[in-house]
């Protein structure tokens, strides 16, 4: 309690380096199409907003089901590169934003795209866990 009688803020604020390390691991496991390690970074209640999808995904399980359907169709990631990272930390969590260039292989051939992504993290004990991911298309370079 503080002197005013309110609870003291004891939430741990993650360091920028910690956020960057976890974000790099998410990008690396996505780039490797490493399903188990990739999804281990997301809380079960995490939500996802992906511009190509019609609806928001309201849980990790919903995203895992979509991911599984992509894999069954022959989809895989061939590369994923992160640039222009920005980290905002606060007691109990952080927001990570970056530009991402992804290449994928599909039954219809190879494809690539540039997007901007934000990932919201919360502190969960000694680790950071992602609770929201948002992808939007990057504007074309001028």
C-alpha positions in Angstrom: 0.0 0.0 0.0 1.1 3.5 -0.7 0.7 6.3 1.8 -2.7 7.2 0.3 -3.9 3.7 1.1 -4.0 2.5 -2.6 -2.2 -0.8 -3.6 1.4 -0.3 -4.6 2.0 -1.0 -8.3 4.1 -4.1 -8.2 3.8 -5.2 -11.8 7.2 -5.8 -13.3 8.1 -3.6 -16.3 10.0 -5.6 -18.9 13.1 -4.2 -20.4 13.4 -3.2 -24.1 16.0 -5.9 -24.6 13.6 -8.6 -23.2 10.8 -7.5 -25.5 13.2 -7.5 -28.5 14.4 -11.0 -27.7 10.9 -12.4 -27.4 9.8 -10.7 -30.6 12.8 -12.0 -32.4 11.9 -15.5 -31.2 8.4 -15.1 -32.5 9.7 -14.0 -35.9 12.2 -16.8 -36.0 9.7 -19.5 -35.1 7.2 -18.1 -37.6 9.9 -18.0 -40.3 10.7 -21.7 -39.6 7.0 -22.7 -39.6 7.7 -24.1 -36.2 4.1 -24.5 -35.0 4.7 -25.6 -31.4 7.4 -23.1 -30.6 5.6 -20.3 -32.4 2.3 -20.7 -30.5 4.0 -21.2 -27.2 4.6 -17.4 -27.2 0.8 -16.7 -27.2 -1.6 -16.8 -24.2 -4.6 -19.0 -24.7 -6.9 -15.9 -24.7 -4.8 -14.0 -27.2 -6.6 -12.2 -30.0 -5.5 -11.7 -33.6 -6.4 -9.2 -36.2 -5.1 -10.1 -39.7 -6.1 -7.9 -42.6 -6.6 -10.8 -45.0 -9.0 -12.6 -42.7 -12.7 -11.7 -42.6 -13.0 -12.0 -38.8 -10.9 -11.3 -35.7 -9.6 -14.5 -34.1 -10.6 -14.5 -30.5 -8.3 -17.1 -29.1 -5.0 -18.9 -29.7 -7.0 -22.0 -30.5 -8.8 -20.2 -33.3 -5.5 -19.1 -34.8 -4.1 -22.6 -34.4 -7.0 -24.0 -36.3 -6.5 -21.5 -39.1 -2.7 -22.2 -39.2 -3.4 -25.9 -39.3 -5.7 -25.4 -42.3 -2.9 -23.4 -44.1 -0.4 -26.2 -43.4 -2.9 -28.9 -44.7 -3.2 -26.9 -47.9 0.5 -27.0 -48.5 1.4 -23.5 -47.1 4.7 -22.8 -45.4 6.8 -19.8 -44.6 10.0 -19.5 -46.5 11.3 -16.3 -44.9 10.3 -13.6 -42.5 12.3 -10.5 -41.9 11.7 -7.8 -39.2 12.8 -4.2 -39.6 12.2 -0.9 -37.9 11.4 -2.2 -34.4 9.7 0.0 -31.8 9.2 -1.0 -28.2 7.0 0.7 -25.6 7.2 -0.8 -22.1 4.9 -0.2 -19.1 4.4 -1.9 -15.7 3.0 -5.4 -16.6 3.7 -5.5 -20.3 4.8 -4.0 -23.6 3.9 -3.2 -27.1 6.2 -4.2 -30.0 5.7 -2.8 -33.5 7.8 -3.5 -36.6 7.7 -3.8 -40.4 7.7 -7.3 -41.6 8.5 -8.8 -45.0 7.3 -12.4 -45.4 7.6 -15.0 -48.2 5.5 -18.1 -48.3 5.2 -21.2 -50.4 1.7 -22.3 -51.4 0.2 -24.9 -53.7 -0.5 -21.9 -56.1 3.2 -20.8 -56.0 5.4 -18.5 -54.0 4.1 -15.2 -52.7 5.5 -12.4 -50.6 4.1 -9.4 -48.8 5.1 -6.5 -46.6 3.1 -5.7 -43.5 3.2 -3.7 -40.3 2.6 -5.6 -37.1 2.0 -4.8 -33.5 2.2 -7.4 -30.7 1.0 -6.6 -27.2 2.7 -8.5 -24.4 1.9 -9.0 -20.7 4.3 -10.1 -18.0 3.5 -13.7 -17.0 5.8 -14.6 -14.1 9.3 -14.3 -15.4 8.3 -14.4 -19.1 6.5 -12.3 -21.6 3.5 -13.7 -23.3 1.7 -12.2 -26.4 -1.9 -11.4 -25.8 -2.7 -9.6 -29.0 -1.3 -9.4 -32.5 -2.4 -7.1 -35.3 -1.2 -7.1 -38.9 -2.0 -4.4 -41.5 -0.7 -4.0 -45.0 2.3 -1.8 -45.4 1.8 1.1 -47.8 3.7 0.8 -51.0 7.1 2.4 -51.0 7.0 5.8 -52.7 
